[in-house]
């Protein structure tokens, strides 16, 4: 059970990272709708730059999760017992 939560959270972050990387326009539109719902208007100044930055953010999340998985599988061994 102690492994379940980190695996679920990391899978959610991985799926979110893939969504951000593969569908940056959809993510930007979602963000605009969210801000409109809380009475803020958000418009990118340069849409091409915003798409590029959004894709980088998604790729960064993917790399982070894969790195944590690799570290957890091969680089970290908790000491059990005295």
N, C-alpha and C positions, 0 to 999 in steps of 0.2 A: 504493500500500500504506500510506503514512503517513496517509491519510485514513480507511482502513478501520476501524481500531480505535476512534477517537473516534466514528464513526458507529454502530458496533455497540454500544458502551457507552451512548451516548445513547439509542439505541432500546430497550435493555434497561431503562434508567432510566425512559423514557417509559412502557413497558408496565407496569413496576412501579408507577409513579405512577397510571396508570389503574386498575390492580387495587385499589390502596389507596383510591382515591377512589370507585370504583363498588361495591366489596365490602368495606366496613369491618368488618362482623361476621365475615366469613371471615378477614380479616387478624388481627383480635383473637383469634379462636379458634386460628389458626396460631401466634400469639405465645404464647398460653397453653400449647399443646402443646410448643412449643420449650422454654419455661422448665421445664415438668414433666419433660422429658427430661434436663435438667441439674440436677434435684432442687430446683427452686424452684417455689413456688406464686405465681401472679400473677392477681389478680382486680381489675378496676376498681371503684372505690368508687361512681362514678356512670356507669352504662353509656351514658346519653344524651350526657353530656359526652365520654366516651371515643370514641363514634362520631363526634361533631362534630369533635373534635381529630384523629382519624384521617383524616377526609375532608379537613380543612385540610392535613394533612401530604401527602396524595396530590396535592391541587391545587397545593401549593407545589412539589412535584417536577415536575409538568407545566409550570408557569409557568417554572421554572428551565431546563428542557431547551429549551423553545421560545425563551426569551430567549437561551440560549447559541447555538442554531441561528441566530437572527436576527443576533446579534452576529458570529458566524462568517461568515455569508453577506454581510453588508452593512457591518459595522463594523471588520473586522480584515483587513488586507491585508499579509501578510508580505513583507518586502523580499527579493528573490532577487538574488543576485549582489553585486558590489562597489558 
